[in-house]
Structures are given as structure tokens and as C-alpha cells.
Amino acid sequence: MKFRRSLETRAVVDLVPMIDVVFQLILFFLVSTTFAMLPGITLDLPQSSTSEGERTNGITISVEAAGTVWVNTEQVALEGLDAALDSLGSTVPRETVPVSLEADEMVPNGTIVRILDSLRRTGYTAVNLRTRE
């Protein structure tokens, strides 16, 4: 009696492990990504023809037209800005921490100068003014 040998190889690619790995990678990047925590306020930024786009991961100070000041996500009185900036602890020197100042177009120049003075008093010198093109 003769037996037939089947020398034919069947190559089957199982995609389930690859899909699992890709799903795990997507979850890892979604969880490990840091999101910018900005207050939900509406600002009409001043227009500039020479502005440069720059992304900062430091402190964001927002000033509404009514004069409300926000440091990152918390509302701060202009008189208490020094204390709020001092309470932001950092392991790097304050001179190198980027600060993004975004003020509404209708904010008086005196308010912006007071904020800049407060930043200098607390040791923050890397300040960017946000505008729109």
C-alpha cells in the first residue's frame, strides 16, 4: 500500500497578534501624551505680520478683555499674580521656563506691563507674546 506524502506547505499569516500589538501601541501613545490644559476662554489676539509659530510647554498666562487673568487653568487676581507664579514649582531654573502671554486685543497696555513686571520680579525672563497672523 502506497501512502501519499503531502509536501505542500501552507503559509498562513495570523494577523491577530499584530493587531493586538498595534492596538497596545495606540493605547500607550494616547495615555502617555500630555495635553495642553488651557482655560476655555475666548480671546481676540492682536494681529501681527511677523509672528512666528512656537509651541511652548511652560506656563500660559491668559488675559481676557474684561481683565480676568488666568495662569494655566486657574483664575488669579492681578494683585495675586506674584504669589501664583511663586507657587509654580519647577526643577529647572525659572530663567529657562518658557512663559506664553496671550492677551485680548482690548486689554490695556498698563495691564500687560504689570504682568511683565510680575514675571520679572518672580524670575521668569523667557516670555513669548501670542498673536495671530
C-alpha positions as CSV (number, residue, x, y, z in Angstrom):
1,M,0.0,0.0,0.0
2,K,1.4,3.4,-1.0
3,F,0.9,6.5,1.1
4,R,1.0,9.8,-0.5
5,R,3.1,12.4,1.2
6,S,1.8,15.9,1.0
7,L,4.9,18.2,0.7
8,E,2.8,21.2,0.2
9,T,3.3,23.9,2.8
10,R,0.5,26.2,3.8
11,A,1.7,29.6,4.8
12,V,-0.9,31.3,6.9
13,V,-0.2,34.7,8.4
14,D,-2.1,35.2,11.6
15,L,-2.9,38.9,11.9
16,V,-4.5,38.8,15.4
17,P,-1.2,39.2,17.3
18,M,-0.1,42.1,15.0
19,I,-3.5,43.8,15.5
20,D,-3.1,43.4,19.3
21,V,0.4,45.0,19.2
22,V,-0.8,47.9,17.2
23,F,-3.7,48.4,19.5
24,Q,-1.4,48.4,22.5
25,L,0.9,50.9,20.9
26,I,-2.0,53.2,20.1
27,L,-3.2,53.0,23.7
28,F,0.3,53.7,25.0
29,F,0.7,56.8,23.0
30,L,-2.8,58.1,23.9
31,V,-2.2,57.6,27.6
32,S,1.4,59.0,27.6
33,T,0.6,62.1,25.6
34,T,0.3,65.3,27.6
35,F,-2.4,67.7,26.6
36,A,-2.3,71.5,27.0
37,M,-4.5,72.5,29.8
38,L,-5.9,75.9,28.9
39,P,-8.9,77.6,30.2
40,G,-11.9,77.7,27.9
41,I,-11.9,81.4,27.4
42,T,-12.3,83.3,24.1
43,L,-9.5,85.8,23.2
44,D,-9.2,88.0,20.2
45,L,-5.4,88.0,19.9
46,P,-3.8,91.0,18.2
47,Q,-2.7,90.6,14.6
48,S,1.0,90.6,13.6
49,S,2.5,90.1,10.2
50,T,5.9,89.0,11.5
51,S,4.7,86.5,14.1
52,E,6.5,83.1,14.3
53,G,4.7,79.9,15.4
54,E,6.2,78.4,18.5
55,R,4.9,75.8,20.8
56,T,5.8,76.1,24.5
57,N,5.4,73.6,27.3
58,G,5.8,76.1,30.1
59,I,3.4,78.5,31.7
60,T,0.5,80.1,29.9
61,I,-0.9,83.4,31.1
62,S,-4.2,84.5,29.5
63,V,-5.9,87.9,29.9
64,E,-9.4,88.4,28.9
65,A,-10.8,91.8,27.6
66,A,-12.5,92.3,30.9
67,G,-9.2,92.0,32.7
68,T,-9.5,88.5,34.1
69,V,-6.1,86.8,34.4
70,W,-5.6,83.1,34.1
71,V,-2.4,81.2,35.0
72,N,-2.6,77.9,33.2
73,T,-6.0,76.8,34.2
74,E,-6.7,78.7,37.4
75,Q,-8.1,82.2,37.6
76,V,-5.9,84.7,39.5
77,A,-6.3,88.3,40.6
78,L,-3.7,90.6,39.1
79,E,-2.6,91.5,42.6
80,G,-2.0,87.9,43.5
81,L,-0.1,87.1,40.3
82,D,3.3,87.2,42.1
83,A,2.1,84.6,44.6
84,A,0.6,82.4,41.9
85,L,3.9,82.5,39.9
86,D,6.0,81.7,43.0
87,S,3.8,78.7,43.9
88,L,4.6,77.1,40.5
89,G,7.5,74.9,41.5
90,S,9.9,73.8,38.9
91,T,13.1,71.7,38.9
92,V,14.7,73.8,36.1
93,P,15.8,77.4,36.7
94,R,13.0,80.0,36.2
95,E,15.0,81.9,33.6
96,T,14.6,78.9,31.2
97,V,11.0,78.2,31.8
98,P,9.0,79.5,28.7
99,V,6.1,81.7,29.5
100,S,3.4,82.4,26.9
101,L,1.4,85.6,27.4
102,E,-1.8,85.7,25.5
103,A,-3.9,88.8,25.9
104,D,-7.0,90.0,24.2
105,E,-6.6,92.9,21.8
106,M,-8.7,95.2,24.0
107,V,-6.5,94.6,27.2
108,P,-4.9,97.9,28.2
109,N,-1.1,98.3,27.8
110,G,-0.8,99.0,31.5
111,T,-2.2,95.6,32.4
112,I,0.3,93.9,30.2
113,V,3.2,95.9,31.7
114,R,2.0,94.9,35.2
115,I,2.1,91.2,34.2
116,L,5.5,91.6,32.6
117,D,6.8,93.3,35.8
118,S,5.4,90.5,37.9
119,L,7.1,87.9,35.7
120,R,10.4,89.7,36.1
121,R,10.0,90.0,39.9
122,T,9.5,86.3,40.2
123,G,12.4,85.4,37.9
124,Y,10.7,84.4,34.6
125,T,12.5,86.0,31.7
126,A,11.6,83.8,28.7
127,V,8.3,85.4,27.7
128,N,6.5,85.0,24.4
129,L,3.6,87.2,23.3
130,R,1.0,85.3,21.4
131,T,-0.5,86.8,18.3
132,R,-2.4,85.7,15.3
133,E,-1.2,86.0,11.7
